[in-house]
């Protein structure tokens, strides 16, 4: 089974993305994942899932848990330590759907 670091090598580049906004039923984002240290891996996974699935669906969430690899088991054992993985568990359990908007980095 590949590690999270190995999986990241196969995901699309997030260099031009400042953040991802996840929308549930409302007009305001429920979640924002920023391109900053500590969340770049999650941003890459969520971006890939959004491209492949047209949003974050239960099927996408299962793929995301597979991509997070060893971190998924840690998140299951220690809820709250990995909120972006916890969210995927919640999407699976509640059969939720999030639309995703990529916010580009400014070209200044």
VEXLO-629444 format. One record per atom (N, C-alpha, C, O, CB): residue number from 1; residue in three letters; atom name; x, y negated, z negated. Coordinates in steps of 0.05 Angstrom, whole numbers, plus 32768, in hexadecimal, padded with zeros to 4 digits. Atoms other than C-alpha are relative to their C-alpha. Glycine has a CB too. Layout:
NUM/ALA/CA/X/Y/Z
...
This chain:
1/UNK/N/8011/8018/8000
1/UNK/CA/8000/8000/8000
1/UNK/C/8012/7FE7/8000
1/UNK/O/8024/7FE4/7FEF
1/UNK/CB/7FED/8000/7FE7
2/UNK/N/7FEF/8018/7FFF
2/UNK/CA/801E/7FBD/8014
2/UNK/C/7FFB/7FED/7FE8
2/UNK/O/7FE6/7FED/7FDC
2/UNK/CB/7FFB/7FF0/801A
3/UNK/N/8002/8013/8016
3/UNK/CA/802B/7F88/7FDF
3/UNK/C/7FF3/7FE6/800A
3/UNK/O/7FF0/7FE2/8022
3/UNK/CB/801C/7FFA/7FF4
4/UNK/N/800C/801A/7FF9
4/UNK/CA/800B/7F43/7FDE
4/UNK/C/8014/7FF0/8011
4/UNK/O/800B/7FE5/8025
4/UNK/CB/7FF9/7FF1/7FE6
5/UNK/N/7FEC/800F/7FF0
5/UNK/CA/804C/7F24/7FF7
5/UNK/C/8002/800B/801C
5/UNK/O/8005/7FFB/802F
5/UNK/CB/801C/8001/7FF2
6/UNK/N/7FFF/7FF5/7FE5
6/UNK/CA/804E/7F54/8031
6/UNK/C/7FE7/7FF9/8010
6/UNK/O/7FE9/7FF3/8028
6/UNK/CB/8002/801F/7FFF
7/UNK/N/8019/8007/7FF2
7/UNK/CA/8005/7F46/8042
7/UNK/C/8000/7FE3/8009
7/UNK/O/7FF6/7FDD/801F
7/UNK/CB/7FE8/8005/7FED
8/UNK/N/7FFF/801C/7FF9
8/UNK/CA/8012/7EFB/8042
8/UNK/C/800F/7FFB/801A
8/UNK/O/8008/7FE9/8029
8/UNK/CB/800D/7FF0/7FEA
9/UNK/N/7FF0/8004/7FE8
9/UNK/CA/8044/7F03/807A
9/UNK/C/7FF0/8004/801A
9/UNK/O/7FF8/7FFA/802F
9/UNK/CB/8017/8014/8000
10/UNK/N/8011/7FFA/7FE9
10/UNK/CA/800C/7F1A/80A9
10/UNK/C/7FE8/7FEE/8003
10/UNK/O/7FD8/7FF1/8015
10/UNK/CB/7FF7/801D/7FFF
11/UNK/N/8017/8012/7FFF
11/UNK/CA/7FDB/7EE2/809B
11/UNK/C/8006/7FE7/8010
11/UNK/O/801E/7FE0/8012
11/UNK/CB/7FF7/7FF9/7FE3
12/UNK/N/7FFB/8018/7FF1
12/UNK/CA/7FD2/7EA3/80C4
12/UNK/C/800D/7FEA/7FEF
12/UNK/O/800B/7FEA/7FD7
12/UNK/CB/7FE5/7FF5/800B
13/UNK/N/7FF2/8016/800D
13/UNK/CA/7FFC/7E66/80B3
13/UNK/C/7FEC/7FED/7FF4
13/UNK/O/7FD6/7FE7/7FFF
13/UNK/CB/8012/7FF1/8014
14/UNK/N/8011/8015/800D
14/UNK/CA/7FDE/7E34/8082
14/UNK/C/800F/7FE6/7FFF
14/UNK/O/8007/7FD4/7FF0
14/UNK/CB/7FF8/800A/7FE4
15/UNK/N/7FEF/8018/8002
15/UNK/CA/8013/7DFF/808E
15/UNK/C/7FF1/7FE6/8006
15/UNK/O/7FF7/7FD1/7FFB
15/UNK/CB/8017/8002/8014
16/UNK/N/800F/8018/7FF8
16/UNK/CA/7FE1/7DCE/80AE
16/UNK/C/7FE7/7FFB/7FEF
16/UNK/O/7FD9/7FE8/7FF4
16/UNK/CB/7FF9/8002/801D
17/UNK/N/8019/8001/8010
17/UNK/CA/7FAB/7DD9/8079
17/UNK/C/8007/7FF4/7FE4
17/UNK/O/8019/7FFD/7FD6
17/UNK/CB/7FF4/801B/7FFC
18/UNK/N/7FFE/800C/801A
18/UNK/CA/7FA5/7DAC/803C
18/UNK/C/7FF0/800F/7FEB
18/UNK/O/7FF9/8012/7FD4
18/UNK/CB/7FF7/7FE2/8001
19/UNK/N/8012/7FF3/8013
19/UNK/CA/7F6C/7DD2/801C
19/UNK/C/7FEA/800F/800F
19/UNK/O/7FE5/800A/8027
19/UNK/CB/7FF4/7FEC/7FEC
20/UNK/N/8018/7FF3/7FF6
20/UNK/CA/7F31/7E00/8027
20/UNK/C/7FEA/7FF9/7FED
20/UNK/O/7FED/7FFA/7FD5
20/UNK/CB/8003/8020/8002
21/UNK/N/8018/8005/8010
21/UNK/CA/7EEC/7DED/8010
21/UNK/C/7FEC/8017/8004
21/UNK/O/7FE7/801E/801B
21/UNK/CB/7FF3/7FE5/8007
22/UNK/N/8014/7FEA/7FFF
22/UNK/CA/7EBA/7E25/8000
22/UNK/C/7FE5/7FF5/7FF8
22/UNK/O/7FE2/7FE9/7FE3
22/UNK/CB/8009/8018/7FEF
23/UNK/N/801B/800A/8004
23/UNK/CA/7E70/7E15/8005
23/UNK/C/7FED/8018/7FFC
23/UNK/O/7FEE/802B/800B
23/UNK/CB/7FF7/7FEF/8018
24/UNK/N/8015/7FED/8005
24/UNK/CA/7E38/7E3E/7FE7
24/UNK/C/7FE6/7FF6/800D
24/UNK/O/7FE5/7FF3/8026
24/UNK/CB/7FFB/8005/7FE2
25/UNK/N/801A/8009/7FF5
25/UNK/CA/7DF0/7E25/7FEF
25/UNK/C/7FFF/7FE1/8003
25/UNK/O/7FED/7FD7/8011
25/UNK/CB/7FEA/8009/7FEE
26/UNK/N/8002/801D/8001
26/UNK/CA/7DFE/7DDB/7FE4
26/UNK/C/8011/7FF2/8015
26/UNK/O/801F/7FFF/8026
26/UNK/CB/8008/7FF5/7FE5
27/UNK/N/7FF1/8010/7FED
27/UNK/CA/7E1D/7DA2/800C
27/UNK/C/801C/7FF8/7FF5
27/UNK/O/802C/7FED/8004
27/UNK/CB/7FF0/7FE7/8007
28/UNK/N/7FE6/8006/800C
28/UNK/CA/7E58/7D99/7FDC
28/UNK/C/800F/801A/7FFC
28/UNK/O/8003/802F/7FF7
28/UNK/CB/7FFC/7FF1/7FE5
29/UNK/N/7FF1/7FE8/8004
29/UNK/CA/7E91/7DCA/7FD8
29/UNK/C/7FFE/800B/7FE3
29/UNK/O/8000/7FFB/7FD0
29/UNK/CB/801D/7FFC/8007
30/UNK/N/8000/7FF4/801A
30/UNK/CA/7E8C/7DFB/7F9E
30/UNK/C/801C/8006/7FF6
30/UNK/O/8021/8008/7FDE
30/UNK/CB/7FEF/801A/8000
31/UNK/N/7FE5/7FF8/8006
31/UNK/CA/7ED5/7E0D/7FA2
31/UNK/C/8013/7FF2/8013
31/UNK/O/800C/7FEF/802B
31/UNK/CB/8004/801F/8001
32/UNK/N/7FEC/800B/7FEF
32/UNK/CA/7F13/7DEA/7FBC
32/UNK/C/801A/800E/7FF9
32/UNK/O/8023/800F/7FE2
32/UNK/CB/8003/7FE1/7FFD
33/UNK/N/7FE6/7FF3/8004
33/UNK/CA/7F54/7E11/7FC6
33/UNK/C/8014/7FEF/800E
33/UNK/O/8014/7FEC/8027
33/UNK/CB/8000/801E/800B
34/UNK/N/7FED/8013/7FF4
34/UNK/CA/7F8E/7DE1/7FD1
34/UNK/C/801A/800E/8008
34/UNK/O/8021/8023/7FFC
34/UNK/CB/8006/7FEA/7FEC
35/UNK/N/7FE6/7FF5/7FF7
35/UNK/CA/7FCF/7DEF/7FF6
35/UNK/C/8015/7FF4/7FEE
35/UNK/O/8022/7FE0/7FF4
35/UNK/CB/8005/7FF9/801E
36/UNK/N/7FEC/8009/8014
36/UNK/CA/7FFD/7DE8/7FBA
36/UNK/C/800B/8019/7FF3
36/UNK/O/7FFF/802E/7FF3
36/UNK/CB/7FF3/7FEC/7FEB
37/UNK/N/7FF4/7FE9/800D
37/UNK/CA/802B/7E15/7F93
37/UNK/C/7FEC/800D/7FEC
37/UNK/O/7FDE/7FFF/7FDE
37/UNK/CB/801A/7FF8/7FF1
38/UNK/N/8012/7FF1/8012
38/UNK/CA/8005/7E4B/7F6E
38/UNK/C/7FE5/8007/800D
38/UNK/O/7FD8/8019/8004
38/UNK/CB/7FFA/7FF0/7FE8
39/UNK/N/8018/7FF8/7FF3
39/UNK/CA/7FCB/7E4D/7F9F
39/UNK/C/8003/8004/801E
39/UNK/O/7FF0/8009/802C
39/UNK/CB/7FEB/7FEA/7FFB
40/UNK/N/7FFC/7FFC/7FE3
40/UNK/CA/7FEB/7E52/7FE4
40/UNK/C/7FF9/801C/800A
40/UNK/O/7FEE/801F/801F
40/UNK/CB/801E/7FFA/8007
41/UNK/N/8007/7FE5/7FF8
41/UNK/CA/7FE4/7E9D/7FE6
41/UNK/C/7FE2/8004/8001
41/UNK/O/7FD8/8010/8014
41/UNK/CB/800C/8014/7FEC
42/UNK/N/801D/7FFE/8000
42/UNK/CA/7F9A/7E99/7FD4
42/UNK/C/7FF5/7FF0/8018
42/UNK/O/7FE2/7FFA/8025
42/UNK/CB/7FF4/7FF5/7FE6
43/UNK/N/8009/8010/7FE9
43/UNK/CA/7F91/7E62/8008
43/UNK/C/8004/8010/801A
43/UNK/O/7FF2/8011/802B
43/UNK/CB/8010/7FE5/8002
44/UNK/N/7FFB/7FF0/7FE8
44/UNK/CA/7FB1/7E8F/803D
44/UNK/C/7FEC/8017/8003
44/UNK/O/7FE2/801C/8019
44/UNK/CB/801C/800B/8000
45/UNK/N/8013/7FEA/8000
45/UNK/CA/7F84/7ECA/802A
45/UNK/C/7FE5/7FF6/8008
45/UNK/O/7FD8/8001/801A
45/UNK/CB/8000/800F/7FE5
46/UNK/N/801B/800A/7FFB
46/UNK/CA/7F44/7EA1/8029
46/UNK/C/7FFE/7FF5/801D
46/UNK/O/7FE9/7FF9/802A
46/UNK/CB/7FF9/7FEA/7FEC
47/UNK/N/8001/800A/7FE5
47/UNK/CA/7F56/7E7F/806B
47/UNK/C/7FFE/8017/8014
47/UNK/O/7FEE/8016/8027
47/UNK/CB/801A/7FEF/8006
48/UNK/N/8001/7FE8/7FEF
48/UNK/CA/7F63/7EC2/808C
48/UNK/C/7FE4/800C/8000
48/UNK/O/7FD8/8013/8014
48/UNK/CB/8015/8015/7FF7
49/UNK/N/801A/7FF4/8003
49/UNK/CA/7F21/7EDD/8071
49/UNK/C/7FEB/7FEF/800E
49/UNK/O/7FD9/7FFA/801C
49/UNK/CB/7FF8/8003/7FE2
50/UNK/N/8014/8012/7FF3
50/UNK/CA/7EFA/7EA0/808A
50/UNK/C/8002/8003/801E
50/UNK/O/7FED/8003/802C
50/UNK/CB/8005/7FE3/7FF8
51/UNK/N/7FFC/7FFD/7FE3
51/UNK/CA/7F18/7EA8/80D0
51/UNK/C/7FF4/801B/8009
51/UNK/O/7FE5/801D/801D
51/UNK/CB/801E/7FFE/8007
52/UNK/N/8009/7FE5/7FF8
52/UNK/CA/7F0A/7EF3/80D2
52/UNK/C/7FE2/8006/7FFC
52/UNK/O/7FD6/8015/800C
52/UNK/CB/8010/8014/7FF1
53/UNK/N/801B/7FF9/8007
53/UNK/CA/7EC5/7EF3/80B3
53/UNK/C/7FEC/7FE9/8003
53/UNK/O/7FD4/7FEC/7FFE
53/UNK/CB/7FFF/8009/7FE4
54/UNK/N/8012/8017/7FFC
54/UNK/CA/7EA8/7EAE/80C2
54/UNK/C/7FF8/7FF4/7FE5
54/UNK/O/7FE4/7FE5/7FE4
54/UNK/CB/7FE8/8008/800F
55/UNK/N/8006/8009/801B
55/UNK/CA/7EA8/7E9E/8077
55/UNK/C/8009/8015/7FED
55/UNK/O/8016/8028/7FF4
55/UNK/CB/7FE1/7FFA/7FFD
56/UNK/N/7FF9/7FEC/8014
56/UNK/CA/7EB2/7EC2/8036
56/UNK/C/7FE7/8010/7FF9
56/UNK/O/7FD6/8006/7FEA
56/UNK/CB/800D/7FF2/7FE6
57/UNK/N/8017/7FEE/8003
57/UNK/CA/7E81/7EFC/8036
57/UNK/C/8008/8016/7FED
57/UNK/O/8020/8018/7FE6
57/UNK/CB/7FF6/800B/801B
58/UNK/N/7FF8/7FE9/8010
58/UNK/CA/7E7F/7F3A/800B
58/UNK/C/8015/8012/800E
58/UNK/O/8028/801B/8002
58/UNK/CB/7FE8/8011/7FF8
59/UNK/N/7FEC/7FF0/7FF1
59/UNK/CA/7EA4/7F60/8042
59/UNK/C/801B/7FF2/8000
59/UNK/O/8030/7FFF/7FFE
59/UNK/CB/7FF6/8004/801D
60/UNK/N/7FE7/8010/8001
60/UNK/CA/7ED8/7F28/8045
60/UNK/C/800C/8002/7FE4
60/UNK/O/8025/8005/7FE2
60/UNK/CB/7FFB/7FE3/8008
61/UNK/N/7FF6/7FFF/801C
61/UNK/CA/7EDE/7F2A/7FF9
61/UNK/C/800F/801A/7FFB
61/UNK/O/8024/801B/7FEF
61/UNK/CB/7FE9/7FFC/7FEC
62/UNK/N/7FF3/7FE6/8004
62/UNK/CA/7EEE/7F74/7FFB
62/UNK/C/801B/8001/800E
62/UNK/O/802F/800A/8003
62/UNK/CB/7FEF/8017/800B
63/UNK/N/7FE6/8002/7FF2
63/UNK/CA/7F24/7F68/8030
63/UNK/C/8014/7FEF/7FF0
63/UNK/O/802B/7FF5/7FEE
63/UNK/CB/7FFC/7FF4/801C
64/UNK/N/7FEF/8012/8010
64/UNK/CA/7F3F/7F2F/8005
64/UNK/C/800C/800E/7FE8
64/UNK/O/8023/800B/7FE2
64/UNK/CB/7FF0/7FE8/7FF7
65/UNK/N/7FF6/7FF1/8017
65/UNK/CA/7F45/7F5C/7FC8
65/UNK/C/8016/8014/8009
65/UNK/O/8029/8018/7FFB
65/UNK/CB/7FE9/8010/7FF3
66/UNK/N/7FEB/7FEE/7FF6
66/UNK/CA/7F6D/7F8D/7FF3
66/UNK/C/8019/7FF0/8006
66/UNK/O/802F/7FF9/8001
66/UNK/CB/7FF6/800E/801A
67/UNK/N/7FE9/8011/7FF9
67/UNK/CA/7F9A/7F54/800B
67/UNK/C/800F/7FF7/7FE7
67/UNK/O/8028/7FF4/7FE8
67/UNK/CB/7FF7/7FE8/8011
68/UNK/N/7FF3/8009/8019
68/UNK/CA/7FA7/7F3C/7FC4
68/UNK/C/8010/8017/7FF3
68/UNK/O/8020/8012/7FE1
68/UNK/CB/7FEB/7FF5/7FED
69/UNK/N/7FF1/7FE8/8008
69/UNK/CA/7FC2/7F83/7FB8
69/UNK/C/8004/8002/7FE2
69/UNK/O/7FF0/8005/7FD3
69/UNK/CB/801C/7FFF/800E
70/UNK/N/7FFA/7FFB/801D
70/UNK/CA/7FE4/7F8A/7F74
70/UNK/C/7FF3/7FEB/7FEE
70/UNK/O/7FEE/7FF1/7FD6
70/UNK/CB/801E/8000/7FFC
71/UNK/N/800D/8015/8010
71/UNK/CA/7FC5/7F48/7F5C
71/UNK/C/7FE3/8007/7FFA
71/UNK/O/7FD8/7FFD/7FE6
71/UNK/CB/8003/7FE5/800E
72/UNK/N/801C/7FF9/8004
72/UNK/CA/7F7F/7F65/7F63
72/UNK/C/7FFD/8011/7FE6
72/UNK/O/7FEB/800B/7FD7
72/UNK/CB/7FF5/8010/8018
73/UNK/N/8002/7FEF/8018
73/UNK/CA/7F8B/7F9A/7F2D
73/UNK/C/8006/7FEF/7FE7
73/UNK/O/7FF9/7FF2/7FD2
73/UNK/CB/8013/8017/8001
74/UNK/N/7FFA/8012/8016
74/UNK/CA/7FAA/7F65/7F00
74/UNK/C/7FE8/7FEE/7FF9
74/UNK/O/7FE1/7FEA/7FE2
74/UNK/CB/8019/7FEF/8006
75/UNK/N/8018/8011/8003
75/UNK/CA/7F6D/7F38/7F0B
75/UNK/C/7FEA/8010/7FF3
75/UNK/O/7FDB/8005/7FE2
75/UNK/CB/7FF7/7FF4/801A
76/UNK/N/8015/7FF0/800C
76/UNK/CA/7F3F/7F71/7EFA
76/UNK/C/8005/8005/7FE3
76/UNK/O/7FF3/8006/7FD2
76/UNK/CB/7FFE/801C/800F
77/UNK/N/7FF8/7FFB/801B
77/UNK/CA/7F65/7F7F/7EBA
77/UNK/C/8000/7FE7/7FEE
77/UNK/O/7FFC/7FE8/7FD6
77/UNK/CB/801B/800D/7FFF
78/UNK/N/7FFE/8019/800F
78/UNK/CA/7F6C/7F36/7EA6
78/UNK/C/7FEF/7FEA/800D
78/UNK/O/7FF9/7FD8/801A
78/UNK/CB/801E/7FF6/7FFE
79/UNK/N/8012/8014/7FF4
79/UNK/CA/7F2E/7F0E/7EBC
79/UNK/C/8008/7FE4/7FF8
79/UNK/O/800F/7FDE/7FE1
79/UNK/CB/7FE3/8005/7FF8
80/UNK/N/7FF9/801C/8005
80/UNK/CA/7F3D/7EC4/7EC3
80/UNK/C/801D/7FF9/8007
80/UNK/O/8024/7FE2/800C
80/UNK/CB/7FFC/7FFA/7FE3
81/UNK/N/7FE4/8005/7FF9
81/UNK/CA/7F87/7ECC/7ED4
81/UNK/C/8003/7FF9/801D
81/UNK/O/8014/7FE9/8024
81/UNK/CB/8011/8019/7FF9
82/UNK/N/7FFF/8005/7FE3
82/UNK/CA/7F7A/7ECB/7F1F
82/UNK/C/7FE4/7FF8/8009
82/UNK/O/7FD5/8008/8014
82/UNK/CB/800A/801A/8010
83/UNK/N/801B/8008/7FFA
83/UNK/CA/7F3B/7EA1/7F2B
83/UNK/C/7FF8/8004/801E
83/UNK/O/7FE0/8009/8023
83/UNK/CB/7FFD/7FE3/7FF9
84/UNK/N/8008/7FFC/7FE4
84/UNK/CA/7F3E/7EA7/7F77
84/UNK/C/7FFA/801E/8006
84/UNK/O/7FEB/8024/8018
84/UNK/CB/8017/7FF6/8012
85/UNK/N/8007/7FE4/7FFE
85/UNK/CA/7F3D/7EF3/7F70
85/UNK/C/7FE6/8006/7FF1
85/UNK/O/7FD5/8015/7FFB
85/UNK/CB/8017/8012/7FF6
86/UNK/N/8019/7FFD/800F
86/UNK/CA/7F07/7EF0/7F3B
86/UNK/C/7FE8/7FF7/8011
86/UNK/O/7FD3/8004/8010
86/UNK/CB/8001/7FEF/7FE5
87/UNK/N/8016/8009/7FEF
87/UNK/CA/7EDD/7EC9/7F6D
87/UNK/C/7FF9/8015/8014
87/UNK/O/7FE1/8019/801A
87/UNK/CB/8009/7FE6/800F
88/UNK/N/8006/7FEB/7FED
88/UNK/CA/7EE3/7F02/7F9F
88/UNK/C/7FF1/8017/7FF3
88/UNK/O/7FDE/8022/7FFF
88/UNK/CB/801A/800B/800C
89/UNK/N/8010/7FED/800F
89/UNK/CA/7ECB/7F33/7F6A
89/UNK/C/7FE3/7FF7/7FFE
89/UNK/O/7FD0/8006/8002
89/UNK/CB/800C/8005/7FE4
90/UNK/N/801A/800B/8003
90/UNK/CA/7E90/7F05/7F5E
90/UNK/C/7FF0/8000/801A
90/UNK/O/7FD8/8007/801A
90/UNK/CB/8002/7FE3/7FF5
91/UNK/N/800D/8000/7FE6
91/UNK/CA/7E80/7EFF/7FA8
91/UNK/C/7FF6/801C/8007
91/UNK/O/7FE0/8020/8011
91/UNK/CB/8013/7FF6/8016
92/UNK/N/8008/7FE4/7FFC
92/UNK/CA/7E7E/7F4B/7FAD
92/UNK/C/7FE9/8008/7FEE
92/UNK/O/7FD5/8013/7FF8
92/UNK/CB/8018/8013/7FFB
93/UNK/N/8015/7FF8/8013
93/UNK/CA/7E54/7F54/7F6F
93/UNK/C/7FE5/7FF3/8005
93/UNK/O/7FD0/8000/8003
93/UNK/CB/8009/7FF9/7FE3
94/UNK/N/8019/800F/7FFC
94/UNK/CA/7E21/7F1E/7F80
94/UNK/C/7FF8/7FFE/801D
94/UNK/O/7FE3/7FF2/8024
94/UNK/CB/8004/7FE4/7FF5
95/UNK/N/8005/8001/7FE4
95/UNK/CA/7E23/7F27/7FCC
95/UNK/C/7FFD/7FE3/800A
95/UNK/O/7FE9/7FDD/8016
95/UNK/CB/7FE7/8011/8007
96/UNK/N/8000/801C/7FF9
96/UNK/CA/7E33/7EDE/7FD7
96/UNK/C/800D/7FFB/801B
96/UNK/O/801B/800C/8026
96/UNK/CB/800E/7FEF/7FEA
97/UNK/N/7FF4/8009/7FE7
97/UNK/CA/7E47/7EB8/8015
97/UNK/C/8009/7FE3/7FFD
97/UNK/O/7FFA/7FD2/7FF4
97/UNK/CB/7FED/8002/8018
98/UNK/N/7FF6/801C/8000
98/UNK/CA/7E73/7E7A/8019
98/UNK/C/8009/7FF9/801C
98/UNK/O/8017/8008/8029
98/UNK/CB/8018/7FFD/7FEC
99/UNK/N/7FF5/800B/7FE8
99/UNK/CA/7E7E/7E51/8057
99/UNK/C/801A/7FF2/7FF8
99/UNK/O/801D/7FE9/7FE2
99/UNK/CB/7FEC/7FED/800F
100/UNK/N/7FE5/800A/8006
100/UNK/CA/7EC5/7E36/805C
100/UNK/C/8007/7FE9/8014
100/UNK/O/8002/7FEB/802C
100/UNK/CB/8015/8016/8001
101/UNK/N/7FF6/8016/7FF0
101/UNK/CA/7EE0/7DF3/8075
101/UNK/C/801E/7FFC/7FFA
101/UNK/O/8025/7FF8/7FE3
101/UNK/CB/7FEF/7FE6/7FFA
102/UNK/N/7FE4/8005/8004
102/UNK/CA/7F2A/7DEB/8080
102/UNK/C/8005/7FE2/8003
102/UNK/O/7FFC/7FD5/8016
102/UNK/CB/8011/800F/8015
103/UNK/N/7FF9/801C/8000
103/UNK/CA/7F44/7DA5/806F
103/UNK/C/801C/7FFD/800A
103/UNK/O/802F/8007/7FFD
103/UNK/CB/7FFC/7FF2/7FE4
104/UNK/N/7FE4/8002/7FF6
104/UNK/CA/7F80/7D93/809A
104/UNK/C/8011/7FEC/7FF0
104/UNK/O/8006/7FDA/7FE4
104/UNK/CB/7FFF/7FF8/801E
105/UNK/N/7FEE/8013/800D
105/UNK/CA/7FBD/7D71/807E
105/UNK/C/7FFF/7FE6/8011
105/UNK/O/7FFC/7FE8/802A
105/UNK/CB/801D/800B/7FFE
106/UNK/N/8000/8018/7FF1
106/UNK/CA/7FBF/7D28/8091
106/UNK/C/801A/7FFE/8011
106/UNK/O/802E/8009/8009
106/UNK/CB/7FFE/7FE7/7FEE
107/UNK/N/7FE9/8002/7FED
107/UNK/CA/7FEE/7D17/80CB
107/UNK/C/8010/7FE6/7FFB
107/UNK/O/801D/7FDC/800E
107/UNK/CB/7FF7/8002/801D
108/UNK/N/7FF2/8019/8006
108/UNK/CA/800C/7CDA/80A8
108/UNK/C/801E/8005/7FFE
108/UNK/O/802D/7FF2/7FF9
108/UNK/CB/7FF6/7FF4/7FE7
